[in-house]
């Protein structure tokens, strides 16, 4: 079951992949960040809703392919939103992404760049 974009339902962003992974400097992470959007009341997946992944750091640690710091992708039929590839910068440390969708509280996903 799905909900249409712009509905008044309360939504929840759930981590669904790519969280907690590590990559070496200037390497591509093995998995994209993946969020699942569900209806808070029913637990049903929500399709067709834009989900924004924004890197929230002041040092270069992780960028999306094409050197973007923010991407917006719609949820698929199962409620999943997947980013393009993530590329580690040349600074070690944890990179935090804020994940947002209309009607949902923001979530925070992290990945780590290692030496």
Residue pairs with C-beta under 8 A, 6 or more apart in sequence:
1 42
1 44
1 45
2 44
2 45
2 46
2 47
2 48
2 77
2 79
3 9
3 11
3 39
3 44
3 46
3 47
3 49
4 48
5 48
5 49
5 50
5 102
6 102
7 103
8 103
9 39
9 40
9 41
9 46
9 103
10 39
10 40
10 41
10 103
10 104
11 37
11 38
11 39
11 40
11 46
11 49
11 101
11 102
11 103
11 104
12 37
12 38
12 39
12 40
12 104
12 105
13 35
13 36
13 37
13 51
13 99
13 100
13 101
13 104
13 105
13 106
13 107
14 35
14 36
14 37
14 38
14 107
15 34
15 35
15 36
15 107
15 109
16 34
16 35
16 36
16 80
17 31
17 32
17 33
17 34
17 82
18 29
18 31
18 32
18 33
18 34
18 83
18 86
18 109
18 111
19 33
19 109
19 110
19 111
20 110
20 111
20 112
21 29
21 30
21 31
21 111
21 112
22 111
22 112
22 113
22 114
23 29
23 30
23 86
23 88
23 111
23 112
23 113
23 114
24 88
24 113
24 114
24 115
25 88
25 89
25 90
25 91
25 92
25 113
25 114
25 115
26 87
26 88
26 89
26 90
27 87
27 88
28 65
28 85
28 86
28 87
28 88
29 62
29 85
29 86
29 87
29 88
29 111
32 82
32 83
32 84
32 85
32 86
33 53
33 82
33 83
33 86
33 97
33 99
33 109
33 111
34 80
34 81
34 82
34 83
35 51
35 53
35 80
35 81
35 99
35 101
35 107
35 109
36 45
36 75
36 78
36 79
36 80
36 81
37 45
37 46
37 49
37 51
37 75
37 79
37 81
37 101
37 104
38 44
38 45
38 46
38 79
39 45
39 46
44 79
45 75
45 77
45 78
45 79
45 80
46 75
46 79
47 74
47 75
47 76
47 77
47 78
47 79
48 74
48 75
49 74
49 75
49 101
49 102
49 103
50 72
50 73
50 74
50 101
50 102
51 72
51 73
51 74
51 75
51 81
51 99
51 100
51 101
52 70
52 71
52 72
52 99
52 100
52 101
53 64
53 70
53 71
53 72
53 73
53 81
53 83
53 97
53 98
53 99
53 109
54 69
54 70
54 97
54 98
54 99
54 100
55 61
55 62
55 63
55 64
55 69
55 70
55 95
55 96
55 97
56 96
56 97
56 98
57 95
57 96
59 89
59 91
59 93
60 89
60 90
60 91
61 88
61 89
61 91
61 92
61 93
61 94
61 95
61 113
62 86
62 87
62 88
62 89
62 95
62 97
62 111
62 113
63 69
63 86
63 87
63 89
64 70
64 71
64 83
64 84
64 85
64 86
64 87
65 84
65 85
65 86
65 87
66 84
68 84
71 83
71 84
73 81
73 82
73 83
74 81
75 81
75 101
81 101
86 111
88 113
89 113
91 113
92 113
92 114
92 115
93 112
93 113
94 110
94 111
94 112
94 113
95 110
95 111
95 112
95 113
96 108
96 109
96 110
97 108
97 109
97 110
97 111
98 106
98 107
98 108
99 106
99 107
99 108
99 109
100 106
100 107
